[in-house]
Amino acid sequence: EMFPIKKALLKPCIALTKSVRDSAPAAPEVAVDVDCATLDRVLLFLESEALGKGDAYDFPLTLLPDLTAAARALSLRPLAELCEARSGEFASRVREWSFDEVKRKNATGEVWLVLDGMVLDVTRWLPEHPGGSTIIPGQALNLDCSRFFEVYHASRESFTFLEHFYMGEVRAEDLPSVPQPDEPPSGDFLEQLRMYCAAFRLRREAAAHLGAA
């Protein structure tokens, strides 16, 4: 990282740093098998924990394996317990859904989407949608919205939000009954979408026993 420093302050800063380093006792060192990006997340968790908000610390589910491994390597029990809780929450809500179930959810005023076979519940997030709260219900309900997602989200940064809305998959036998837009999504978009979401999507063989309720 780069930090701008006025030239006049550089020499005093170096002198102060050297003085503190020379007078302080040697700091203990320990080697742990945790990469820098994951360690940054661990430090953010520790900050939340120090503020009494450790249970509310949020992170993408794609980082769950790395943070779980880091919690074990660092013997950080609070983080390990948070990872276990997040894993359990994800597993309890995610399953296969019939397309009729998705349509029934939308009929009650909720906003559930089908994106390349994924089922997404965006109901509570809709008021925060940068494009407004009406465009999604007006265009993307009860059909595969992949093409709309591609057209309105040029940046692939939008993929990072999908796991928070992910409820599971449309049943394989129902996929042919999901209406498709007049123009299909591009192959490049679908490839990138599937590559990014592979970390949290249900595999069909693993989800076979998770039938709709």
C-alpha positions, 0 to 999 in steps of 0.5 A: 500500500502507498501512503503520501507523506510530506518530505519535511516529516519523513526524517522525523518519522523515521527517527521516531520509528527507530527510537521506539523500535530500539527501546521496546522489548523484542516482540514475540513472533509466531508463524501461522499458515494464514494468507494476508487477505484472510488475516485482514478479515480476521482482524476485522472480526477481532475489531468487531469482537472488541466492540461487542459486535462479533456475532454481527460480523458479516462476510461472504460465504465464499470465504467461509472455508478460509476463515474456518481454517484461519480460526483453527490455525489461530485457536480463535474460538469466537470466530470458529463459532461464528463460522459454524453458525453461518454454515448452519444458517446457510445449510438450513435455508438452502434446498431445491424448490419447485417453480410453482413454489417460487410463483406462490412466493411472488403471488404473496408480495415477496420477490423471488427470482430465478437466475440460471436455475438459482432461486434468489429471495431479494424481498428485503433488499429491494428498497436498497436496489440502486435501480429502484424498487419497481424494475425487478418486480416489473420485469423479472418475476416468474421467468429466468432473469439471466438476460436482464441481470446481464444487461443491467449489471455491466460490472461483475461486482454484482455477483458478490451479492448473490450468495446473500439472496441464494435460497437454492435451486429450481428442481431439475424437472421444473427447469423446462417450465421456467419461461425464458426471455426473448433474447438469451444471456450470452455464453460469456456471462453464464460462464462467469456467473457459474464460475463465481457461484460454484462455491456456494451453489448446490450440486444437483447430486448433493441436493437430490434429497433436499426436495421441496417441502 
